[in-house]
Amino acid sequence: MIDRKVSPDEWVWSYTQRTGNARRPLQKGEKLEPRVAAQLTAIGNNPKLVRSFFKHPSVAYITDL
């Protein structure tokens, strides 16, 4: 197993890809950008979820949490 350090940004994108928008295809005429922006806003409004990205063992090198 490779000991790779993953940034919190990568955890956010991974979460975004695995949940929400990835689960529902775009409808005809629907744009991806507003859906992703809404999902990122929802993530930002959830302090517990945001903290979880920084508490992951692979980002321990960044913070003292």
C-alpha positions as CSV (number, residue, x, y, z in Angstrom):
1,M,0.0,0.0,0.0
2,I,1.3,3.5,-0.9
3,D,1.4,6.0,1.9
4,R,0.0,8.9,0.0
5,K,-0.9,12.2,1.6
6,V,-4.2,13.5,0.3
7,S,-5.3,17.1,0.7
8,P,-8.6,18.1,2.2
9,D,-9.5,19.5,-1.3
10,E,-9.2,16.0,-2.7
11,W,-11.5,14.6,0.0
12,V,-14.1,17.3,-0.8
13,W,-14.0,16.4,-4.5
14,S,-14.1,12.7,-3.7
15,Y,-17.1,13.2,-1.5
16,T,-18.8,15.4,-4.2
17,Q,-18.2,12.8,-6.9
18,R,-19.6,10.0,-4.7
19,T,-22.7,11.7,-3.5
20,G,-25.3,14.1,-4.8
21,N,-24.7,15.1,-8.4
22,A,-23.0,11.8,-9.3
23,R,-26.2,10.0,-8.2
24,R,-28.6,11.9,-10.5
25,P,-27.9,12.4,-14.2
26,L,-28.4,15.9,-15.7
27,Q,-31.8,16.5,-17.2
28,K,-32.1,18.0,-20.7
29,G,-31.0,21.6,-20.6
30,E,-29.7,21.4,-17.0
31,K,-26.3,22.8,-16.3
32,L,-23.7,21.0,-14.1
33,E,-22.1,24.2,-12.6
34,P,-25.1,25.3,-10.5
35,R,-25.6,21.8,-9.2
36,V,-22.0,21.5,-8.1
37,A,-22.0,25.0,-6.7
38,A,-25.1,24.1,-4.6
39,Q,-23.5,20.9,-3.4
40,L,-20.3,22.7,-2.4
41,T,-22.3,25.4,-0.6
42,A,-24.2,22.6,1.3
43,I,-20.8,21.1,2.3
44,G,-19.6,24.5,3.4
45,N,-22.7,24.9,5.6
46,N,-22.0,21.7,7.4
47,P,-19.1,22.3,9.8
48,K,-19.1,18.7,11.1
49,L,-18.6,17.4,7.5
50,V,-15.9,20.0,6.8
51,R,-14.0,19.1,9.9
52,S,-14.2,15.4,8.9
53,F,-12.1,16.2,5.8
54,F,-9.3,17.6,8.0
55,K,-9.5,14.8,10.6
56,H,-8.8,12.0,8.1
57,P,-5.5,10.3,8.9
58,S,-4.1,11.1,5.4
59,V,-4.2,14.9,6.2
60,A,-2.7,14.6,9.7
61,Y,0.4,16.4,8.4
62,I,-1.6,19.6,7.9
63,T,-3.4,20.1,11.2
64,D,-3.2,19.5,15.0
65,L,-6.9,18.7,15.3
